[in-house]
Amino acid sequence: MCRIGKSQIKAIALINTGATGGNFINAVDAQRICEIENISPVELLKPRPIQGFDGTSAPPITHAIYPRLQV
């Protein structure tokens, strides 16, 4: 369970201590968090490319959110 402000949501997460450049979540969970916290995503000035551990590419990161989050 993740606590977001005064609310809790069930989230499946993979903690990757080797991740560089930030923490990443999928768009569906990000939208849920924005609705709960009544915040808006912030568009990045430049999309950030994403590459998996096996070298496969994924759609770039285009937005960031800044919720109060306690795991």
mmCIF file as Biopython writes it, N, C-alpha, C and O atoms, coordinates in Angstrom:
data_model
#
loop_
_atom_site.group_PDB
_atom_site.id
_atom_site.type_symbol
_atom_site.label_atom_id
_atom_site.label_alt_id
_atom_site.label_comp_id
_atom_site.label_asym_id
_atom_site.label_entity_id
_atom_site.label_seq_id
_atom_site.pdbx_PDB_ins_code
_atom_site.Cartn_x
_atom_site.Cartn_y
_atom_site.Cartn_z
_atom_site.occupancy
_atom_site.B_iso_or_equiv
_atom_site.auth_seq_id
_atom_site.auth_asym_id
_atom_site.pdbx_PDB_model_num
ATOM 1   N N  . MET A ? 1  ? 0.836  -1.184 0.000   1.0 0.0 1  A 1 
ATOM 2   C CA . MET A ? 1  ? 0.000  0.000  0.000   1.0 0.0 1  A 1 
ATOM 3   C C  . MET A ? 1  ? 0.880  1.247  0.000   1.0 0.0 1  A 1 
ATOM 4   O O  . MET A ? 1  ? 1.911  1.299  0.672   1.0 0.0 1  A 1 
ATOM 5   N N  . CYS A ? 2  ? 0.467  2.218  -0.743  1.0 0.0 2  A 1 
ATOM 6   C CA . CYS A ? 2  ? 1.141  3.514  -0.757  1.0 0.0 2  A 1 
ATOM 7   C C  . CYS A ? 2  ? 0.215  4.534  -0.130  1.0 0.0 2  A 1 
ATOM 8   O O  . CYS A ? 2  ? -0.982 4.554  -0.416  1.0 0.0 2  A 1 
ATOM 9   N N  . ARG A ? 3  ? 0.756  5.366  0.711   1.0 0.0 3  A 1 
ATOM 10  C CA . ARG A ? 3  ? -0.026 6.455  1.289   1.0 0.0 3  A 1 
ATOM 11  C C  . ARG A ? 3  ? 0.272  7.695  0.474   1.0 0.0 3  A 1 
ATOM 12  O O  . ARG A ? 3  ? 1.425  8.089  0.301   1.0 0.0 3  A 1 
ATOM 13  N N  . ILE A ? 4  ? -0.795 8.302  -0.025  1.0 0.0 4  A 1 
ATOM 14  C CA . ILE A ? 4  ? -0.692 9.520  -0.816  1.0 0.0 4  A 1 
ATOM 15  C C  . ILE A ? 4  ? -1.517 10.561 -0.092  1.0 0.0 4  A 1 
ATOM 16  O O  . ILE A ? 4  ? -2.747 10.516 -0.108  1.0 0.0 4  A 1 
ATOM 17  N N  . GLY A ? 5  ? -0.837 11.495 0.541   1.0 0.0 5  A 1 
ATOM 18  C CA . GLY A ? 5  ? -1.555 12.443 1.381   1.0 0.0 5  A 1 
ATOM 19  C C  . GLY A ? 5  ? -2.268 11.684 2.479   1.0 0.0 5  A 1 
ATOM 20  O O  . GLY A ? 5  ? -1.630 10.967 3.250   1.0 0.0 5  A 1 
ATOM 21  N N  . LYS A ? 6  ? -3.575 11.829 2.562   1.0 0.0 6  A 1 
ATOM 22  C CA . LYS A ? 6  ? -4.371 11.130 3.571   1.0 0.0 6  A 1 
ATOM 23  C C  . LYS A ? 6  ? -5.006 9.862  3.020   1.0 0.0 6  A 1 
ATOM 24  O O  . LYS A ? 6  ? -5.690 9.146  3.752   1.0 0.0 6  A 1 
ATOM 25  N N  . SER A ? 7  ? -4.791 9.573  1.744   1.0 0.0 7  A 1 
ATOM 26  C CA . SER A ? 7  ? -5.393 8.413  1.102   1.0 0.0 7  A 1 
ATOM 27  C C  . SER A ? 7  ? -4.379 7.288  0.963   1.0 0.0 7  A 1 
ATOM 28  O O  . SER A ? 7  ? -3.172 7.506  1.071   1.0 0.0 7  A 1 
ATOM 29  N N  . GLN A ? 8  ? -4.879 6.088  0.724   1.0 0.0 8  A 1 
ATOM 30  C CA . GLN A ? 8  ? -4.040 4.945  0.436   1.0 0.0 8  A 1 
ATOM 31  C C  . GLN A ? 8  ? -4.518 4.312  -0.859  1.0 0.0 8  A 1 
ATOM 32  O O  . GLN A ? 8  ? -5.719 4.225  -1.112  1.0 0.0 8  A 1 
ATOM 33  N N  . ILE A ? 9  ? -3.571 3.869  -1.676  1.0 0.0 9  A 1 
ATOM 34  C CA . ILE A ? 9  ? -3.929 3.119  -2.878  1.0 0.0 9  A 1 
ATOM 35  C C  . ILE A ? 9  ? -3.067 1.870  -2.935  1.0 0.0 9  A 1 
ATOM 36  O O  . ILE A ? 9  ? -1.933 1.855  -2.457  1.0 0.0 9  A 1 
ATOM 37  N N  . LYS A ? 10 ? -3.621 0.833  -3.522  1.0 0.0 10 A 1 
ATOM 38  C CA . LYS A ? 10 ? -2.857 -0.378 -3.744  1.0 0.0 10 A 1 
ATOM 39  C C  . LYS A ? 10 ? -2.075 -0.192 -5.034  1.0 0.0 10 A 1 
ATOM 40  O O  . LYS A ? 10 ? -2.641 0.165  -6.067  1.0 0.0 10 A 1 
ATOM 41  N N  . ALA A ? 11 ? -0.783 -0.432 -4.969  1.0 0.0 11 A 1 
ATOM 42  C CA . ALA A ? 11 ? 0.060  -0.271 -6.149  1.0 0.0 11 A 1 
ATOM 43  C C  . ALA A ? 11 ? 1.050  -1.417 -6.218  1.0 0.0 11 A 1 
ATOM 44  O O  . ALA A ? 11 ? 1.628  -1.816 -5.207  1.0 0.0 11 A 1 
ATOM 45  N N  . ILE A ? 12 ? 1.237  -1.934 -7.404  1.0 0.0 12 A 1 
ATOM 46  C CA . ILE A ? 12 ? 2.261  -2.935 -7.640  1.0 0.0 12 A 1 
ATOM 47  C C  . ILE A ? 12 ? 3.498  -2.175 -8.105  1.0 0.0 12 A 1 
ATOM 48  O O  . ILE A ? 12 ? 3.438  -1.415 -9.072  1.0 0.0 12 A 1 
ATOM 49  N N  . ALA A ? 13 ? 4.601  -2.378 -7.427  1.0 0.0 13 A 1 
ATOM 50  C CA . ALA A ? 13 ? 5.795  -1.612 -7.743  1.0 0.0 13 A 1 
ATOM 51  C C  . ALA A ? 13 ? 7.021  -2.506 -7.766  1.0 0.0 13 A 1 
ATOM 52  O O  . ALA A ? 13 ? 7.088  -3.510 -7.057  1.0 0.0 13 A 1 
ATOM 53  N N  . LEU A ? 14 ? 7.970  -2.136 -8.572  1.0 0.0 14 A 1 
ATOM 54  C CA . LEU A ? 14 ? 9.257  -2.783 -8.624  1.0 0.0 14 A 1 
ATOM 55  C C  . LEU A ? 14 ? 10.269 -1.750 -8.173  1.0 0.0 14 A 1 
ATOM 56  O O  . LEU A ? 14 ? 10.459 -0.727 -8.829  1.0 0.0 14 A 1 
ATOM 57  N N  . ILE A ? 15 ? 10.909 -2.016 -7.066  1.0 0.0 15 A 1 
ATOM 58  C CA . ILE A ? 15 ? 11.910 -1.087 -6.562  1.0 0.0 15 A 1 
ATOM 59  C C  . ILE A ? 15 ? 13.230 -1.450 -7.217  1.0 0.0 15 A 1 
ATOM 60  O O  . ILE A ? 15 ? 13.693 -2.586 -7.115  1.0 0.0 15 A 1 
ATOM 61  N N  . ASN A ? 16 ? 13.828 -0.488 -7.884  1.0 0.0 16 A 1 
ATOM 62  C CA . ASN A ? 16 ? 15.068 -0.716 -8.608  1.0 0.0 16 A 1 
ATOM 63  C C  . ASN A ? 16 ? 16.123 0.225  -8.067  1.0 0.0 16 A 1 
ATOM 64  O O  . ASN A ? 16 ? 16.146 1.403  -8.424  1.0 0.0 16 A 1 
ATOM 65  N N  . THR A ? 17 ? 16.991 -0.277 -7.217  1.0 0.0 17 A 1 
ATOM 66  C CA . THR A ? 17 ? 18.015 0.575  -6.633  1.0 0.0 17 A 1 
ATOM 67  C C  . THR A ? 17 ? 19.076 0.984  -7.642  1.0 0.0 17 A 1 
ATOM 68  O O  . THR A ? 17 ? 19.910 1.844  -7.358  1.0 0.0 17 A 1 
ATOM 69  N N  . GLY A ? 18 ? 19.047 0.372  -8.817  1.0 0.0 18 A 1 
ATOM 70  C CA . GLY A ? 18 ? 20.001 0.735  -9.856  1.0 0.0 18 A 1 
ATOM 71  C C  . GLY A ? 18 ? 19.447 1.745  -10.849 1.0 0.0 18 A 1 
ATOM 72  O O  . GLY A ? 18 ? 20.151 2.150  -11.774 1.0 0.0 18 A 1 
ATOM 73  N N  . ALA A ? 19 ? 18.190 2.162  -10.671 1.0 0.0 19 A 1 
ATOM 74  C CA . ALA A ? 19 ? 17.600 3.126  -11.597 1.0 0.0 19 A 1 
ATOM 75  C C  . ALA A ? 19 ? 18.316 4.465  -11.469 1.0 0.0 19 A 1 
ATOM 76  O O  . ALA A ? 19 ? 18.647 4.904  -10.367 1.0 0.0 19 A 1 
ATOM 77  N N  . THR A ? 20 ? 18.547 5.094  -12.587 1.0 0.0 20 A 1 
ATOM 78  C CA . THR A ? 20 ? 19.195 6.403  -12.565 1.0 0.0 20 A 1 
ATOM 79  C C  . THR A ? 20 ? 18.249 7.444  -13.137 1.0 0.0 20 A 1 
ATOM 80  O O  . THR A ? 20 ? 17.451 7.148  -14.026 1.0 0.0 20 A 1 
ATOM 81  N N  . GLY A ? 21 ? 18.338 8.635  -12.637 1.0 0.0 21 A 1 
ATOM 82  C CA . GLY A ? 21 ? 17.568 9.727  -13.204 1.0 0.0 21 A 1 
ATOM 83  C C  . GLY A ? 21 ? 16.197 9.924  -12.598 1.0 0.0 21 A 1 
ATOM 84  O O  . GLY A ? 21 ? 15.448 10.770 -13.088 1.0 0.0 21 A 1 
ATOM 85  N N  . GLY A ? 22 ? 15.828 9.200  -11.570 1.0 0.0 22 A 1 
ATOM 86  C CA . GLY A ? 22 ? 14.538 9.433  -10.929 1.0 0.0 22 A 1 
ATOM 87  C C  . GLY A ? 22 ? 13.785 8.157  -10.650 1.0 0.0 22 A 1 
ATOM 88  O O  . GLY A ? 22 ? 14.311 7.055  -10.805 1.0 0.0 22 A 1 
ATOM 89  N N  . ASN A ? 23 ? 12.557 8.322  -10.241 1.0 0.0 23 A 1 
ATOM 90  C CA . ASN A ? 23 ? 11.657 7.210  -9.975  1.0 0.0 23 A 1 
ATOM 91  C C  . ASN A ? 23 ? 10.558 7.260  -11.016 1.0 0.0 23 A 1 
ATOM 92  O O  . ASN A ? 23 ? 10.087 8.339  -11.373 1.0 0.0 23 A 1 
ATOM 93  N N  . PHE A ? 24 ? 10.148 6.104  -11.505 1.0 0.0 24 A 1 
ATOM 94  C CA . PHE A ? 24 ? 9.226  6.061  -12.620 1.0 0.0 24 A 1 
ATOM 95  C C  . PHE A ? 24 ? 8.004  5.229  -12.280 1.0 0.0 24 A 1 
ATOM 96  O O  . PHE A ? 24 ? 8.117  4.188  -11.633 1.0 0.0 24 A 1 
ATOM 97  N N  . ILE A ? 25 ? 6.829  5.686  -12.715 1.0 0.0 25 A 1 
ATOM 98  C CA . ILE A ? 25 ? 5.588  4.930  -12.569 1.0 0.0 25 A 1 
ATOM 99  C C  . ILE A ? 25 ? 4.840  5.003  -13.895 1.0 0.0 25 A 1 
ATOM 100 O O  . ILE A ? 25 ? 5.138  5.842  -14.744 1.0 0.0 25 A 1 
ATOM 101 N N  . ASN A ? 26 ? 3.879  4.123  -14.056 1.0 0.0 26 A 1 
ATOM 102 C CA . ASN A ? 26 ? 3.136  4.136  -15.324 1.0 0.0 26 A 1 
ATOM 103 C C  . ASN A ? 26 ? 2.106  5.264  -15.331 1.0 0.0 26 A 1 
ATOM 104 O O  . ASN A ? 26 ? 1.773  5.826  -14.288 1.0 0.0 26 A 1 
ATOM 105 N N  . ALA A ? 27 ? 1.612  5.579  -16.517 1.0 0.0 27 A 1 
ATOM 106 C CA . ALA A ? 27 ? 0.704  6.713  -16.705 1.0 0.0 27 A 1 
ATOM 107 C C  . ALA A ? 27 ? -0.617 6.535  -15.964 1.0 0.0 27 A 1 
ATOM 108 O O  . ALA A ? 27 ? -1.170 7.512  -15.458 1.0 0.0 27 A 1 
ATOM 109 N N  . VAL A ? 28 ? -1.133 5.314  -15.888 1.0 0.0 28 A 1 
ATOM 110 C CA . VAL A ? 28 ? -2.415 5.074  -15.202 1.0 0.0 28 A 1 
ATOM 111 C C  . VAL A ? 28 ? -2.282 5.388  -13.714 1.0 0.0 28 A 1 
ATOM 112 O O  . VAL A ? 28 ? -3.133 6.077  -13.151 1.0 0.0 28 A 1 
ATOM 113 N N  . ASP A ? 29 ? -1.226 4.892  -13.074 1.0 0.0 29 A 1 
ATOM 114 C CA . ASP A ? 29 ? -1.033 5.182  -11.647 1.0 0.0 29 A 1 
ATOM 115 C C  . ASP A ? 29 ? -0.736 6.664  -11.412 1.0 0.0 29 A 1 
ATOM 116 O O  . ASP A ? 29 ? -1.171 7.235  -10.412 1.0 0.0 29 A 1 
ATOM 117 N N  . ALA A ? 30 ? -0.003 7.282  -12.327 1.0 0.0 30 A 1 
ATOM 118 C CA . ALA A ? 30 ? 0.279  8.713  -12.191 1.0 0.0 30 A 1 
ATOM 119 C C  . ALA A ? 30 ? -1.016 9.523  -12.233 1.0 0.0 30 A 1 
ATOM 120 O O  . ALA A ? 30 ? -1.186 10.469 -11.465 1.0 0.0 30 A 1 
ATOM 121 N N  . GLN A ? 31 ? -1.926 9.148  -13.133 1.0 0.0 31 A 1 
ATOM 122 C CA . GLN A ? 31 ? -3.211 9.854  -13.226 1.0 0.0 31 A 1 
ATOM 123 C C  . GLN A ? 31 ? -4.018 9.673  -11.950 1.0 0.0 31 A 1 
ATOM 124 O O  . GLN A ? 31 ? -4.616 10.629 -11.456 1.0 0.0 31 A 1 
ATOM 125 N N  . ARG A ? 32 ? -4.042 8.457  -11.412 1.0 0.0 32 A 1 
ATOM 126 C CA . ARG A ? 32 ? -4.765 8.198  -10.155 1.0 0.0 32 A 1 
ATOM 127 C C  . ARG A ? 32 ? -4.209 9.057  -9.023  1.0 0.0 32 A 1 
ATOM 128 O O  . ARG A ? 32 ? -4.968 9.623  -8.236  1.0 0.0 32 A 1 
ATOM 129 N N  . ILE A ? 33 ? -2.890 9.153  -8.946  1.0 0.0 33 A 1 
ATOM 130 C CA . ILE A ? 33 ? -2.259 9.960  -7.900  1.0 0.0 33 A 1 
ATOM 131 C C  . ILE A ? 33 ? -2.623 11.432 -8.078  1.0 0.0 33 A 1 
ATOM 132 O O  . ILE A ? 33 ? -2.918 12.118 -7.099  1.0 0.0 33 A 1 
ATOM 133 N N  . CYS A ? 34 ? -2.604 11.920 -9.311  1.0 0.0 34 A 1 
ATOM 134 C CA . CYS A ? 34 ? -2.964 13.320 -9.562  1.0 0.0 34 A 1 
ATOM 135 C C  . CYS A ? 34 ? -4.398 13.607 -9.134  1.0 0.0 34 A 1 
ATOM 136 O O  . CYS A ? 34 ? -4.678 14.660 -8.560  1.0 0.0 34 A 1 
ATOM 137 N N  . GLU A ? 35 ? -5.309 12.672 -9.413  1.0 0.0 35 A 1 
ATOM 138 C CA . GLU A ? 35 ? -6.703 12.859 -9.014  1.0 0.0 35 A 1 
ATOM 139 C C  . GLU A ? 35 ? -6.851 12.868 -7.495  1.0 0.0 35 A 1 
ATOM 140 O O  . GLU A ? 35 ? -7.570 13.704 -6.947  1.0 0.0 35 A 1 
ATOM 141 N N  . ILE A ? 36 ? -6.180 11.950 -6.818  1.0 0.0 36 A 1 
ATOM 142 C CA . ILE A ? 36 ? -6.270 11.870 -5.354  1.0 0.0 36 A 1 
ATOM 143 C C  . ILE A ? 36 ? -5.685 13.116 -4.700  1.0 0.0 36 A 1 
ATOM 144 O O  . ILE A ? 36 ? -6.270 13.675 -3.773  1.0 0.0 36 A 1 
ATOM 145 N N  . GLU A ? 37 ? -4.529 13.542 -5.191  1.0 0.0 37 A 1 
ATOM 146 C CA . GLU A ? 37 ? -3.821 14.678 -4.591  1.0 0.0 37 A 1 
ATOM 147 C C  . GLU A ? 37 ? -4.263 16.033 -5.137  1.0 0.0 37 A 1 
ATOM 148 O O  . GLU A ? 37 ? -3.844 17.080 -4.643  1.0 0.0 37 A 1 
ATOM 149 N N  . ASN A ? 38 ? -5.117 16.000 -6.165  1.0 0.0 38 A 1 
ATOM 150 C CA . ASN A ? 38 ? -5.560 17.235 -6.808  1.0 0.0 38 A 1 
ATOM 151 C C  . ASN A ? 38 ? -4.363 18.057 -7.299  1.0 0.0 38 A 1 
ATOM 152 O O  . ASN A ? 38 ? -4.252 19.254 -7.038  1.0 0.0 38 A 1 
ATOM 153 N N  . ILE A ? 39 ? -3.477 17.369 -8.016  1.0 0.0 39 A 1 
ATOM 154 C CA . ILE A ? 39 ? -2.308 18.023 -8.601  1.0 0.0 39 A 1 
ATOM 155 C C  . ILE A ? 39 ? -2.328 17.771 -10.109 1.0 0.0 39 A 1 
ATOM 156 O O  . ILE A ? 39 ? -3.070 16.917 -10.593 1.0 0.0 39 A 1 
ATOM 157 N N  . SER A ? 40 ? -1.521 18.510 -10.830 1.0 0.0 40 A 1 
ATOM 158 C CA . SER A ? 40 ? -1.431 18.354 -12.279 1.0 0.0 40 A 1 
ATOM 159 C C  . SER A ? 40 ? -0.030 17.901 -12.664 1.0 0.0 40 A 1 
ATOM 160 O O  . SER A ? 40 ? 0.947  18.293 -12.025 1.0 0.0 40 A 1 
ATOM 161 N N  . PRO A ? 41 ? 0.076  17.072 -13.711 1.0 0.0 41 A 1 
ATOM 162 C CA . PRO A ? 41 ? 1.399  16.705 -14.206 1.0 0.0 41 A 1 
ATOM 163 C C  . PRO A ? 41 ? 2.105  17.929 -14.781 1.0 0.0 41 A 1 
ATOM 164 O O  . PRO A ? 41 ? 1.462  18.859 -15.267 1.0 0.0 41 A 1 
ATOM 165 N N  . VAL A ? 42 ? 3.423  17.915 -14.719 1.0 0.0 42 A 1 
ATOM 166 C CA . VAL A ? 42 ? 4.247  18.996 -15.258 1.0 0.0 42 A 1 
ATOM 167 C C  . VAL A ? 42 ? 4.942  18.465 -16.503 1.0 0.0 42 A 1 
ATOM 168 O O  . VAL A ? 42 ? 5.649  17.459 -16.443 1.0 0.0 42 A 1 
ATOM 169 N N  . GLU A ? 43 ? 4.743  19.141 -17.632 1.0 0.0 43 A 1 
ATOM 170 C CA . GLU A ? 43 ? 5.374  18.702 -18.871 1.0 0.0 43 A 1 
ATOM 171 C C  . GLU A ? 43 ? 6.874  18.994 -18.824 1.0 0.0 43 A 1 
ATOM 172 O O  . GLU A ? 43 ? 7.290  20.095 -18.461 1.0 0.0 43 A 1 
ATOM 173 N N  . LEU A ? 44 ? 7.672  18.006 -19.191 1.0 0.0 44 A 1 
ATOM 174 C CA . LEU A ? 44 ? 9.119  18.197 -19.241 1.0 0.0 44 A 1 
ATOM 175 C C  . LEU A ? 44 ? 9.485  19.050 -20.448 1.0 0.0 44 A 1 
ATOM 176 O O  . LEU A ? 44 ? 8.818  18.983 -21.480 1.0 0.0 44 A 1 
ATOM 177 N N  . LEU A ? 45 ? 10.534 19.847 -20.326 1.0 0.0 45 A 1 
ATOM 178 C CA . LEU A ? 45 ? 10.983 20.667 -21.444 1.0 0.0 45 A 1 
ATOM 179 C C  . LEU A ? 45 ? 11.457 19.794 -22.597 1.0 0.0 45 A 1 
ATOM 180 O O  . LEU A ? 45 ? 11.286 20.148 -23.763 1.0 0.0 45 A 1 
ATOM 181 N N  . LYS A ? 46 ? 12.055 18.650 -22.266 1.0 0.0 46 A 1 
ATOM 182 C CA . LYS A ? 46 ? 12.569 17.733 -23.278 1.0 0.0 46 A 1 
ATOM 183 C C  . LYS A ? 46 ? 12.215 16.312 -22.836 1.0 0.0 46 A 1 
ATOM 184 O O  . LYS A ? 46 ? 12.556 15.919 -21.721 1.0 0.0 46 A 1 
ATOM 185 N N  . PRO A ? 47 ? 11.539 15.534 -23.686 1.0 0.0 47 A 1 
ATOM 186 C CA . PRO A ? 47 ? 11.219 14.151 -23.312 1.0 0.0 47 A 1 
ATOM 187 C C  . PRO A ? 47 ? 12.485 13.359 -22.995 1.0 0.0 47 A 1 
ATOM 188 O O  . PRO A ? 47 ? 13.528 13.543 -23.622 1.0 0.0 47 A 1 
ATOM 189 N N  . ARG A ? 48 ? 12.364 12.470 -22.002 1.0 0.0 48 A 1 
ATOM 190 C CA . ARG A ? 48 ? 13.510 11.648 -21.598 1.0 0.0 48 A 1 
ATOM 191 C C  . ARG A ? 48 ? 13.346 10.244 -22.158 1.0 0.0 48 A 1 
ATOM 192 O O  . ARG A ? 48 ? 12.338 9.588  -21.895 1.0 0.0 48 A 1 
ATOM 193 N N  . PRO A ? 49 ? 14.330 9.774  -22.930 1.0 0.0 49 A 1 
ATOM 194 C CA . PRO A ? 49 ? 14.231 8.425  -23.482 1.0 0.0 49 A 1 
ATOM 195 C C  . PRO A ? 49 ? 14.335 7.371  -22.379 1.0 0.0 49 A 1 
ATOM 196 O O  . PRO A ? 49 ? 15.000 7.581  -21.365 1.0 0.0 49 A 1 
ATOM 197 N N  . ILE A ? 50 ? 13.680 6.257  -22.589 1.0 0.0 50 A 1 
ATOM 198 C CA . ILE A ? 50 ? 13.699 5.147  -21.637 1.0 0.0 50 A 1 
ATOM 199 C C  . ILE A ? 50 ? 14.211 3.911  -22.366 1.0 0.0 50 A 1 
ATOM 200 O O  . ILE A ? 50 ? 13.806 3.616  -23.491 1.0 0.0 50 A 1 
ATOM 201 N N  . GLN A ? 51 ? 15.102 3.207  -21.703 1.0 0.0 51 A 1 
ATOM 202 C CA . GLN A ? 51 ? 15.623 1.968  -22.262 1.0 0.0 51 A 1 
ATOM 203 C C  . GLN A ? 51 ? 15.622 0.914  -21.171 1.0 0.0 51 A 1 
ATOM 204 O O  . GLN A ? 51 ? 16.116 1.151  -20.069 1.0 0.0 51 A 1 
ATOM 205 N N  . GLY A ? 52 ? 15.065 -0.252 -21.480 1.0 0.0 52 A 1 
ATOM 206 C CA . GLY A ? 52 ? 15.006 -1.344 -20.527 1.0 0.0 52 A 1 
ATOM 207 C C  . GLY A ? 52 ? 16.359 -1.988 -20.286 1.0 0.0 52 A 1 
ATOM 208 O O  . GLY A ? 52 ? 17.323 -1.708 -20.999 1.0 0.0 52 A 1 
ATOM 209 N N  . PHE A ? 53 ? 16.431 -2.845 -19.289 1.0 0.0 53 A 1 
ATOM 210 C CA . PHE A ? 53 ? 17.681 -3.518 -18.951 1.0 0.0 53 A 1 
ATOM 211 C C  . PHE A ? 53 ? 18.203 -4.362 -20.118 1.0 0.0 53 A 1 
ATOM 212 O O  . PHE A ? 53 ? 19.403 -4.616 -20.222 1.0 0.0 53 A 1 
ATOM 213 N N  . ASP A ? 54 ? 17.294 -4.790 -20.990 1.0 0.0 54 A 1 
ATOM 214 C CA . ASP A ? 54 ? 17.687 -5.618 -22.126 1.0 0.0 54 A 1 
ATOM 215 C C  . ASP A ? 54 ? 17.910 -4.804 -23.398 1.0 0.0 54 A 1 
ATOM 216 O O  . ASP A ? 54 ? 18.092 -5.373 -24.474 1.0 0.0 54 A 1 
ATOM 217 N N  . GLY A ? 55 ? 17.897 -3.491 -23.282 1.0 0.0 55 A 1 
ATOM 218 C CA . GLY A ? 55 ? 18.162 -2.627 -24.418 1.0 0.0 55 A 1 
ATOM 219 C C  . GLY A ? 55 ? 16.943 -2.208 -25.218 1.0 0.0 55 A 1 
ATOM 220 O O  . GLY A ? 55 ? 17.060 -1.391 -26.131 1.0 0.0 55 A 1 
ATOM 221 N N  . THR A ? 56 ? 15.768 -2.752 -24.895 1.0 0.0 56 A 1 
ATOM 222 C CA . THR A ? 56 ? 14.563 -2.357 -25.627 1.0 0.0 56 A 1 
ATOM 223 C C  . THR A ? 56 ? 14.145 -0.940 -25.238 1.0 0.0 56 A 1 
ATOM 224 O O  . THR A ? 56 ? 14.298 -0.520 -24.091 1.0 0.0 56 A 1 
ATOM 225 N N  . SER A ? 57 ? 13.623 -0.228 -26.204 1.0 0.0 57 A 1 
ATOM 226 C CA . SER A ? 57 ? 13.172 1.143  -25.961 1.0 0.0 57 A 1 
ATOM 227 C C  . SER A ? 57 ? 11.705 1.150  -25.564 1.0 0.0 57 A 1 
ATOM 228 O O  . SER A ? 57 ? 10.942 0.259  -25.938 1.0 0.0 57 A 1 
ATOM 229 N N  . ALA A ? 58 ? 11.329 2.145  -24.817 1.0 0.0 58 A 1 
ATOM 230 C CA . ALA A ? 58 ? 9.947  2.356  -24.413 1.0 0.0 58 A 1 
ATOM 231 C C  . ALA A ? 58 ? 9.588  3.797  -24.778 1.0 0.0 58 A 1 
ATOM 232 O O  . ALA A ? 58 ? 10.472 4.604  -25.066 1.0 0.0 58 A 1 
ATOM 233 N N  . PRO A ? 59 ? 8.298  4.118  -24.767 1.0 0.0 59 A 1 
ATOM 234 C CA . PRO A ? 59 ? 7.931  5.515  -25.031 1.0 0.0 59 A 1 
ATOM 235 C C  . PRO A ? 59 ? 8.638  6.449  -24.049 1.0 0.0 59 A 1 
ATOM 236 O O  . PRO A ? 59 ? 8.810  6.095  -22.882 1.0 0.0 59 A 1 
ATOM 237 N N  . PRO A ? 60 ? 9.047  7.625  -24.497 1.0 0.0 60 A 1 
ATOM 238 C CA . PRO A ? 60 ? 9.781  8.539  -23.622 1.0 0.0 60 A 1 
ATOM 239 C C  . PRO A ? 60 ? 8.913  9.089  -22.485 1.0 0.0 60 A 1 
ATOM 240 O O  . PRO A ? 60 ? 7.686  9.128  -22.580 1.0 0.0 60 A 1 
ATOM 241 N N  . ILE A ? 61 ? 9.572  9.503  -21.432 1.0 0.0 61 A 1 
ATOM 242 C CA . ILE A ? 61 ? 8.908  10.180 -20.315 1.0 0.0 61 A 1 
ATOM 243 C C  . ILE A ? 61 ? 8.667  11.619 -20.749 1.0 0.0 61 A 1 
ATOM 244 O O  . ILE A ? 61 ? 9.602  12.309 -21.156 1.0 0.0 61 A 1 
ATOM 245 N N  . THR A ? 62 ? 7.423  12.077 -20.667 1.0 0.0 62 A 1 
ATOM 246 C CA . THR A ? 62 ? 7.079  13.430 -21.125 1.0 0.0 62 A 1 
ATOM 247 C C  . THR A ? 62 ? 6.590  14.342 -20.003 1.0 0.0 62 A 1 
ATOM 248 O O  . THR A ? 62 ? 6.554  15.562 -20.164 1.0 0.0 62 A 1 
ATOM 249 N N  . HIS A ? 63 ? 6.204  13.738 -18.838 1.0 0.0 63 A 1 
ATOM 250 C CA . HIS A ? 63 ? 5.654  14.526 -17.744 1.0 0.0 63 A 1 
ATOM 251 C C  . HIS A ? 63 ? 6.203  14.041 -16.411 1.0 0.0 63 A 1 
ATOM 252 O O  . HIS A ? 63 ? 6.653  12.901 -16.293 1.0 0.0 63 A 1 
ATOM 253 N N  . ALA A ? 64 ? 6.164  14.903 -15.422 1.0 0.0 64 A 1 
ATOM 254 C CA . ALA A ? 64 ? 6.567  14.561 -14.059 1.0 0.0 64 A 1 
ATOM 255 C C  . ALA A ? 64 ? 5.427  14.934 -13.118 1.0 0.0 64 A 1 
ATOM 256 O O  . ALA A ? 64 ? 4.641  15.837 -13.404 1.0 0.0 64 A 1 
ATOM 257 N N  . ILE A ? 65 ? 5.347  14.226 -11.986 1.0 0.0 65 A 1 
ATOM 258 C CA . ILE A ? 65 ? 4.408  14.616 -10.934 1.0 0.0 65 A 1 
ATOM 259 C C  . ILE A ? 65 ? 5.192  14.708 -9.629  1.0 0.0 65 A 1 
ATOM 260 O O  . ILE A ? 65 ? 6.220  14.051 -9.461  1.0 0.0 65 A 1 
ATOM 261 N N  . TYR A ? 66 ? 4.701  15.518 -8.727  1.0 0.0 66 A 1 
ATOM 262 C CA . TYR A ? 66 ? 5.388  15.748 -7.467  1.0 0.0 66 A 1 
ATOM 263 C C  . TYR A ? 66 ? 4.406  15.581 -6.296  1.0 0.0 66 A 1 
ATOM 264 O O  . TYR A ? 66 ? 4.062  16.554 -5.626  1.0 0.0 66 A 1 
ATOM 265 N N  . PRO A ? 67 ? 3.959  14.337 -6.058  1.0 0.0 67 A 1 
ATOM 266 C CA . PRO A ? 67 ? 3.026  14.121 -4.949  1.0 0.0 67 A 1 
ATOM 267 C C  . PRO A ? 67 ? 3.756  13.958 -3.629  1.0 0.0 67 A 1 
ATOM 268 O O  . PRO A ? 67 ? 4.965  13.732 -3.583  1.0 0.0 67 A 1 
ATOM 269 N N  . ARG A ? 68 ? 2.996  14.079 -2.571  1.0 0.0 68 A 1 
ATOM 270 C CA . ARG A ? 68 ? 3.490  13.689 -1.256  1.0 0.0 68 A 1 
ATOM 271 C C  . ARG A ? 68 ? 3.243  12.201 -1.159  1.0 0.0 68 A 1 
ATOM 272 O O  . ARG A ? 68 ? 2.091  11.768 -1.166  1.0 0.0 68 A 1 
ATOM 273 N N  . LEU A ? 69 ? 4.284  11.415 -1.069  1.0 0.0 69 A 1 
ATOM 274 C CA . LEU A ? 69 ? 4.151  9.961  -1.143  1.0 0.0 69 A 1 
ATOM 275 C C  . LEU A ? 69 ? 4.929  9.292  -0.031  1.0 0.0 69 A 1 
ATOM 276 O O  . LEU A ? 69 ? 6.098  9.602  0.199   1.0 0.0 69 A 1 
ATOM 277 N N  . GLN A ? 70 ? 4.280  8.377  0.651   1.0 0.0 70 A 1 
ATOM 278 C CA . GLN A ? 70 ? 4.946  7.604  1.699   1.0 0.0 70 A 1 
ATOM 279 C C  . GLN A ? 70 ? 4.674  6.126  1.402   1.0 0.0 70 A 1 
ATOM 280 O O  . GLN A ? 70 ? 3.520  5.709  1.303   1.0 0.0 70 A 1 
ATOM 281 N N  . VAL A ? 71 ? 5.730  5.349  1.264   1.0 0.0 71 A 1 
ATOM 282 C CA . VAL A ? 71 ? 5.596  3.919  0.962   1.0 0.0 71 A 1 
ATOM 283 C C  . VAL A ? 71 ? 5.976  3.127  2.187   1.0 0.0 71 A 1 
ATOM 284 O O  . VAL A ? 71 ? 5.938  1.897  2.164   1.0 0.0 71 A 1 
#
